[in-house]
Amino acid sequence: MKKINLETQILAAFHEGLNKGLAWLTNEDIGIMIWGNGYIPQTAHIFNKMIKERMWKVRELAEQEGTLIIPMRKKIPNSTRGFKITAWKIATIDDRKYIEDELMYKLHNGDSRKKSTIRFVKTAVASSMLPPVKLHELTE
């Protein structure tokens, strides 16, 4: 019997959910679709972590087949993180707002990483841990 990796199983769960009329899937929904009765409260946190850690790859696989998987984010007041992903779904034409929100998140997150990288390099150069670097070379 050929084994299917977890990322492929998660992507299949999204398609199964869509076929069943379930738009948004939580980690619990995905876990039940994949592990059935094996998804029990005592070990759910482990399965949820496995799903969460693999979502980037699931989204990449979905994009390769021409599908977008989008998150539903819930704002967390007084948190440094700012939000929590509460559910996921395969995007449809009606999900423009979520797609735009995800695009803005990705653009903002990318800008933050870029700024962090520049600060890192400046600190390393100032401490003589790296030779002098022209910062415009990093931004191209």
FIKOLZA-1660 file (N, C-alpha, C; in steps of 0.1 Angstrom, whole numbers, plus 5000, padded with zeros to 4 digits):
% residues 140
   i   px   py   pz ch aa at
   1 5008 4988 5000  A  M  N
   1 5000 5000 5000  A  M CA
   1 5009 5012 5000  A  M  C
   2 5006 5021 4991  A  K  N
   2 5014 5034 4990  A  K CA
   2 5009 5044 5000  A  K  C
   3 5019 5050 5007  A  K  N
   3 5016 5060 5018  A  K CA
   3 5015 5073 5011  A  K  C
   4 5006 5081 5016  A  I  N
   4 5004 5095 5011  A  I CA
   4 5009 5104 5022  A  I  C
   5 5017 5114 5018  A  N  N
   5 5022 5123 5029  A  N CA
   5 5011 5132 5034  A  N  C
   6 5013 5138 5046  A  L  N
   6 5003 5145 5053  A  L CA
   6 4999 5158 5045  A  L  C
   7 5008 5164 5038  A  E  N
   7 5004 5176 5031  A  E CA
   7 4993 5172 5020  A  E  C
   8 4995 5161 5013  A  T  N
   8 4986 5157 5003  A  T CA
   8 4972 5153 5010  A  T  C
   9 4973 5147 5021  A  Q  N
   9 4961 5143 5029  A  Q CA
   9 4953 5156 5033  A  Q  C
  10 4960 5166 5037  A  I  N
  10 4954 5179 5041  A  I CA
  10 4947 5185 5029  A  I  C
  11 4954 5185 5018  A  L  N
  11 4948 5191 5006  A  L CA
  11 4936 5183 5002  A  L  C
  12 4936 5170 5003  A  A  N
  12 4925 5162 4999  A  A CA
  12 4913 5165 5009  A  A  C
  13 4916 5168 5022  A  A  N
  13 4906 5171 5031  A  A CA
  13 4899 5184 5027  A  A  C
  14 4906 5194 5022  A  F  N
  14 4900 5206 5017  A  F CA
  14 4890 5203 5006  A  F  C
  15 4894 5195 4996  A  H  N
  15 4886 5191 4985  A  H CA
  15 4873 5184 4990  A  H  C
  16 4876 5175 5000  A  E  N
  16 4864 5167 5005  A  E CA
  16 4855 5176 5012  A  E  C
  17 4860 5186 5020  A  G  N
  17 4852 5196 5027  A  G CA
  17 4843 5204 5017  A  G  C
  18 4850 5208 5006  A  L  N
  18 4843 5216 4996  A  L CA
  18 4832 5208 4990  A  L  C
  19 4834 5195 4987  A  N  N
  19 4824 5186 4981  A  N CA
  19 4812 5184 4991  A  N  C
  20 4815 5185 5004  A  K  N
  20 4805 5183 5014  A  K CA
  20 4798 5196 5017  A  K  C
  21 4802 5207 5011  A  G  N
  21 4795 5220 5013  A  G CA
  21 4801 5227 5025  A  G  C
  22 4813 5223 5030  A  L  N
  22 4819 5230 5041  A  L CA
  22 4829 5240 5035  A  L  C
  23 4826 5252 5037  A  A  N
  23 4835 5262 5032  A  A CA
  23 4848 5264 5040  A  A  C
  24 4846 5268 5053  A  W  N
  24 4858 5270 5062  A  W CA
  24 4860 5257 5070  A  W  C
  25 4873 5253 5071  A  L  N
  25 4877 5241 5078  A  L CA
  25 4886 5246 5089  A  L  C
  26 4884 5242 5102  A  T  N
  26 4893 5244 5113  A  T CA
  26 4903 5232 5113  A  T  C
  27 4913 5234 5121  A  N  N
  27 4923 5223 5123  A  N CA
  27 4915 5210 5127  A  N  C
  28 4905 5212 5136  A  E  N
  28 4898 5200 5141  A  E CA
  28 4890 5194 5130  A  E  C
  29 4884 5201 5121  A  D  N
  29 4877 5196 5109  A  D CA
  29 4887 5187 5101  A  D  C
  30 4898 5193 5098  A  I  N
  30 4908 5187 5090  A  I CA
  30 4913 5174 5097  A  I  C
  31 4916 5175 5110  A  G  N
  31 4921 5163 5117  A  G CA
  31 4911 5152 5117  A  G  C
  32 4898 5155 5118  A  I  N
  32 4888 5144 5118  A  I CA
  32 4887 5138 5104  A  I  C
  33 4888 5146 5094  A  M  N
  33 4888 5141 5080  A  M CA
  33 4899 5131 5078  A  M  C
  34 4911 5135 5083  A  I  N
  34 4923 5127 5081  A  I CA
  34 4924 5115 5090  A  I  C
  35 4922 5117 5103  A  W  N
  35 4925 5106 5113  A  W CA
  35 4912 5100 5118  A  W  C
  36 4900 5105 5115  A  G  N
  36 4888 5099 5119  A  G CA
  36 4887 5098 5134  A  G  C
  37 4884 5086 5139  A  N  N
  37 4883 5083 5153  A  N CA
  37 4896 5085 5161  A  N  C
  38 4907 5085 5154  A  G  N
  38 4920 5087 5160  A  G CA
  38 4923 5101 5164  A  G  C
  39 4914 5110 5160  A  Y  N
  39 4916 5124 5164  A  Y CA
  39 4908 5126 5177  A  Y  C
  40 4914 5124 5188  A  I  N
  40 4908 5125 5201  A  I CA
  40 4913 5137 5209  A  I  C
  41 4905 5141 5219  A  P  N
  41 4909 5154 5226  A  P CA
  41 4923 5153 5233  A  P  C
  42 4927 5141 5237  A  Q  N
  42 4939 5140 5244  A  Q CA
  42 4951 5142 5235  A  Q  C
  43 4950 5139 5223  A  T  N
  43 4961 5141 5213  A  T CA
  43 4959 5152 5203  A  T  C
  44 4947 5158 5203  A  A  N
  44 4943 5168 5193  A  A CA
  44 4954 5179 5192  A  A  C
  45 4960 5184 5203  A  H  N
  45 4970 5195 5202  A  H CA
  45 4982 5190 5193  A  H  C
  46 4985 5178 5194  A  I  N
  46 4997 5173 5186  A  I CA
  46 4993 5173 5171  A  I  C
  47 4981 5168 5168  A  F  N
  47 4976 5168 5154  A  F CA
  47 4975 5182 5149  A  F  C
  48 4969 5191 5157  A  N  N
  48 4967 5205 5153  A  N CA
  48 4981 5211 5150  A  N  C
  49 4991 5208 5157  A  K  N
  49 5004 5214 5155  A  K CA
  49 5010 5208 5142  A  K  C
  50 5008 5196 5139  A  M  N
  50 5012 5190 5127  A  M CA
  50 5006 5196 5115  A  M  C
  51 4993 5199 5116  A  I  N
  51 4985 5205 5105  A  I CA
  51 4991 5220 5103  A  I  C
  52 4992 5227 5114  A  K  N
  52 4996 5241 5113  A  K CA
  52 5010 5242 5107  A  K  C
  53 5019 5233 5111  A  E  N
  53 5033 5234 5106  A  E CA
  53 5034 5231 5091  A  E  C
  54 5024 5223 5086  A  R  N
  54 5025 5219 5072  A  R CA
  54 5016 5228 5062  A  R  C
  55 5009 5237 5067  A  M  N
  55 5000 5245 5059  A  M CA
  55 5007 5253 5048  A  M  C
  56 5019 5257 5050  A  W  N
  56 5026 5265 5040  A  W CA
  56 5029 5256 5028  A  W  C
  57 5032 5243 5030  A  K  N
  57 5034 5233 5019  A  K CA
  57 5021 5230 5013  A  K  C
  58 5010 5228 5021  A  V  N
  58 4997 5225 5015  A  V CA
  58 4993 5237 5006  A  V  C
  59 4995 5249 5010  A  R  N
  59 4991 5260 5002  A  R CA
  59 5000 5260 4989  A  R  C
  60 5012 5257 4990  A  E  N
  60 5021 5256 4978  A  E CA
  60 5016 5245 4969  A  E  C
  61 5013 5234 4974  A  L  N
  61 5007 5223 4965  A  L CA
  61 4994 5227 4958  A  L  C
  62 4986 5234 4966  A  A  N
  62 4973 5239 4960  A  A CA
  62 4975 5249 4949  A  A  C
  63 4985 5258 4951  A  E  N
  63 4988 5268 4941  A  E CA
  63 4993 5261 4928  A  E  C
  64 5001 5250 4930  A  Q  N
  64 5005 5243 4918  A  Q CA
  64 4994 5237 4910  A  Q  C
  65 4983 5234 4916  A  E  N
  65 4971 5229 4909  A  E CA
  65 4961 5240 4905  A  E  C
  66 4965 5252 4908  A  G  N
  66 4957 5264 4904  A  G CA
  66 4946 5267 4914  A  G  C
  67 4948 5263 4927  A  T  N
  67 4939 5266 4937  A  T CA
  67 4945 5275 4948  A  T  C
  68 4938 5284 4954  A  L  N
  68 4943 5292 4965  A  L CA
  68 4936 5287 4978  A  L  C
  69 4944 5286 4988  A  I  N
  69 4938 5283 5002  A  I CA
  69 4941 5295 5010  A  I  C
  70 4930 5301 5016  A  I  N
  70 4931 5313 5023  A  I CA
  70 4928 5311 5038  A  I  C
  71 4934 5319 5047  A  P  N
  71 4931 5318 5061  A  P CA
  71 4920 5328 5065  A  P  C
  72 4913 5324 5076  A  M  N
  72 4905 5334 5083  A  M CA
  72 4912 5338 5096  A  M  C
  73 4915 5351 5097  A  R  N
  73 4923 5355 5108  A  R CA
  73 4914 5363 5118  A  R  C
  74 4916 5360 5131  A  K  N
  74 4909 5367 5141  A  K CA
  74 4919 5376 5149  A  K  C
  75 4915 5388 5150  A  K  N
  75 4924 5397 5158  A  K CA
  75 4924 5394 5172  A  K  C
  76 4936 5395 5178  A  I  N
  76 4938 5392 5192  A  I CA
  76 4942 5405 5199  A  I  C
  77 4933 5411 5207  A  P  N
  77 4937 5424 5213  A  P CA
  77 4949 5422 5223  A  P  C
  78 4957 5432 5224  A  N  N
  78 4968 5433 5233  A  N CA
  78 4978 5421 5231  A  N  C
  79 4980 5417 5218  A  S  N
  79 4989 5407 5215  A  S CA
  79 5000 5412 5206  A  S  C
  80 5012 5407 5207  A  T  N
  80 5023 5411 5198  A  T CA
  80 5021 5404 5185  A  T  C
  81 5015 5393 5184  A  R  N
  81 5013 5386 5172  A  R CA
  81 5001 5393 5164  A  R  C
  82 4991 5397 5171  A  G  N
  82 4981 5405 5164  A  G CA
  82 4969 5397 5159  A  G  C
  83 4971 5384 5156  A  F  N
  83 4960 5376 5151  A  F CA
  83 4962 5361 5153  A  F  C
  84 4951 5354 5151  A  K  N
  84 4952 5339 5152  A  K CA
  84 4944 5334 5140  A  K  C
  85 4949 5324 5133  A  I  N
  85 4942 5318 5122  A  I CA
  85 4932 5308 5128  A  I  C
  86 4919 5310 5125  A  T  N
  86 4909 5302 5131  A  T CA
  86 4904 5291 5121  A  T  C
  87 4905 5294 5108  A  A  N
  87 4900 5284 5098  A  A CA
  87 4907 5287 5085  A  A  C
  88 4905 5277 5076  A  W  N
  88 4911 5278 5062  A  W CA
  88 4900 5274 5052  A  W  C
  89 4902 5278 5040  A  K  N
  89 4893 5273 5029  A  K CA
  89 4899 5275 5016  A  K  C
  90 4893 5267 5006  A  I  N
  90 4897 5269 4992  A  I CA
  90 4890 5282 4987  A  I  C
  91 4897 5291 4982  A  A  N
  91 4892 5304 4978  A  A CA
  91 4883 5302 4965  A  A  C
  92 4872 5310 4965  A  T  N
  92 4864 5310 4953  A  T CA
  92 4863 5325 4949  A  T  C
  93 4856 5327 4938  A  I  N
  93 4854 5341 4932  A  I CA
  93 4848 5350 4942  A  I  C
  94 4840 5345 4952  A  D  N
  94 4833 5353 4962  A  D CA
  94 4842 5357 4973  A  D  C
  95 4854 5353 4974  A  D  N
  95 4863 5355 4985  A  D CA
  95 4873 5367 4982  A  D  C
  96 4870 5376 4974  A  R  N
  96 4879 5387 4970  A  R CA
  96 4884 5394 4983  A  R  C
  97 4876 5397 4993  A  K  N
  97 4880 5404 5004  A  K CA
  97 4891 5396 5012  A  K  C
  98 4889 5383 5013  A  Y  N
  98 4899 5375 5020  A  Y CA
  98 4912 5374 5012  A  Y  C
  99 4911 5374 4999  A  I  N
  99 4923 5373 4990  A  I CA
  99 4930 5386 4991  A  I  C
 100 4923 5397 4991  A  E  N
 100 4930 5410 4992  A  E CA
 100 4937 5412 5006  A  E  C
 101 4930 5407 5016  A  D  N
 101 4935 5408 5030  A  D CA
 101 4948 5399 5031  A  D  C
 102 4948 5388 5024  A  E  N
 102 4960 5379 5025  A  E CA
 102 4971 5385 5017  A  E  C
 103 4968 5391 5006  A  L  N
 103 4978 5398 4998  A  L CA
 103 4985 5409 5006  A  L  C
 104 4977 5417 5013  A  M  N
 104 4982 5428 5021  A  M CA
 104 4990 5422 5033  A  M  C
 105 4986 5411 5039  A  Y  N
 105 4994 5405 5049  A  Y CA
 105 5007 5401 5044  A  Y  C
 106 5007 5394 5032  A  K  N
 106 5020 5389 5027  A  K CA
 106 5029 5401 5023  A  K  C
 107 5024 5412 5018  A  L  N
 107 5032 5423 5014  A  L CA
 107 5038 5429 5027  A  L  C
 108 5030 5431 5037  A  H  N
 108 5034 5437 5050  A  H CA
 108 5045 5428 5056  A  H  C
 109 5042 5415 5057  A  N  N
 109 5051 5405 5063  A  N CA
 109 5065 5405 5056  A  N  C
 110 5064 5406 5042  A  G  N
 110 5076 5406 5035  A  G CA
 110 5085 5419 5037  A  G  C
 111 5078 5430 5039  A  D  N
 111 5084 5442 5042  A  D CA
 111 5091 5442 5056  A  D  C
 112 5084 5436 5065  A  S  N
 112 5090 5434 5079  A  S CA
 112 5102 5426 5078  A  S  C
 113 5102 5415 5071  A  R  N
 113 5114 5406 5070  A  R CA
 113 5125 5413 5063  A  R  C
 114 5122 5421 5053  A  K  N
 114 5133 5429 5046  A  K CA
 114 5139 5439 5056  A  K  C
 115 5131 5446 5063  A  K  N
 115 5136 5456 5073  A  K CA
 115 5145 5449 5084  A  K  C
 116 5140 5437 5088  A  S  N
 116 5147 5430 5098  A  S CA
 116 5161 5425 5093  A  S  C
 117 5161 5421 5080  A  T  N
 117 5173 5416 5074  A  T CA
 117 5183 5428 5073  A  T  C
 118 5178 5440 5069  A  I  N
 118 5187 5451 5068  A  I CA
 118 5193 5455 5082  A  I  C
 119 5184 5455 5092  A  R  N
 119 5189 5458 5106  A  R CA
 119 5200 5448 5110  A  R  C
 120 5198 5435 5107  A  F  N
 120 5207 5424 5110  A  F CA
 120 5220 5427 5104  A  F  C
 121 5220 5430 5091  A  V  N
 121 5233 5432 5084  A  V CA
 121 5240 5445 5089  A  V  C
 122 5232 5456 5092  A  K  N
 122 5239 5468 5097  A  K CA
 122 5246 5465 5110  A  K  C
 123 5239 5457 5119  A  T  N
 123 5245 5454 5132  A  T CA
 123 5257 5445 5130  A  T  C
 124 5257 5435 5121  A  A  N
 124 5268 5427 5119  A  A CA
 124 5280 5435 5113  A  A  C
 125 5277 5444 5104  A  V  N
 125 5288 5452 5098  A  V CA
 125 5294 5461 5109  A  V  C
 126 5285 5468 5117  A  A  N
 126 5289 5477 5127  A  A CA
 126 5298 5470 5137  A  A  C
 127 5295 5457 5140  A  S  N
 127 5303 5449 5149  A  S CA
 127 5315 5442 5143  A  S  C
 128 5317 5445 5130  A  S  N
 128 5328 5439 5123  A  S CA
 128 5327 5424 5121  A  S  C
 129 5315 5419 5122  A  M  N
 129 5313 5405 5120  A  M CA
 129 5311 5402 5105  A  M  C
 130 5308 5412 5097  A  L  N
 130 5307 5411 5082  A  L CA
 130 5315 5422 5076  A  L  C
 131 5320 5420 5064  A  P  N
 131 5326 5432 5058  A  P CA
 131 5316 5442 5054  A  P  C
 132 5320 5454 5051  A  P  N
 132 5310 5465 5047  A  P CA
 132 5302 5460 5035  A  P  C
 133 5289 5463 5035  A  V  N
 133 5280 5459 5025  A  V CA
 133 5272 5471 5020  A  V  C
 134 5270 5473 5007  A  K  N
 134 5262 5483 5002  A  K CA
 134 5247 5479 5004  A  K  C
 135 5239 5486 5012  A  L  N
 135 5226 5482 5015  A  L CA
 135 5217 5481 5003  A  L  C
 136 5219 5489 4992  A  H  N
 136 5211 5488 4980  A  H CA
 136 5212 5474 4974  A  H  C
 137 5224 5467 4976  A  E  N
 137 5226 5454 4971  A  E CA
 137 5216 5444 4977  A  E  C
 138 5212 5446 4990  A  L  N
 138 5203 5438 4996  A  L CA
 138 5188 5440 4992  A  L  C
 139 5185 5452 4987  A  T  N
 139 5171 5455 4984  A  T CA
 139 5168 5451 4969  A  T  C
 140 5178 5447 4961  A  E  N
 140 5175 5444 4947  A  E CA
 140 5172 5429 4946  A  E  C
% end
